[in-house]
Amino acid sequence: MAFAPTSLTKTEAPEVLQAGLSAIAQGATEIDLQHLKHFDSSAVAALLAWRRAAEAAAIQLRLLSLPAGLNSLAGLYGVNELLAT
């Protein structure tokens, strides 16, 4: 089952980041972003942290349905290629 956050802003970041890390530690291979409607730069940081955690655990993590706005935000930081599935 994919982990599927709906909001990832500075307010929710600590809790959602930890939930994603826990899901990865339990073997999740997908993060479904189709319902992610509210996000800011904290979301970019969380996605990168999840990607690093998955790589450290030798898990091929897929980011599903990355919102166009989040992809654009990642592009501003020059990291959108790191988020590509």
Protein Blocks (a to p, Z undefined) as FASTA:
>chain_A
ZZddfbdcfklmmmmmmmmmmmmmnopabdcfklmmbdcfklmmmmmmmmmmmmmnopac
ddehiafklmmmmmmnopmmmmpZZ
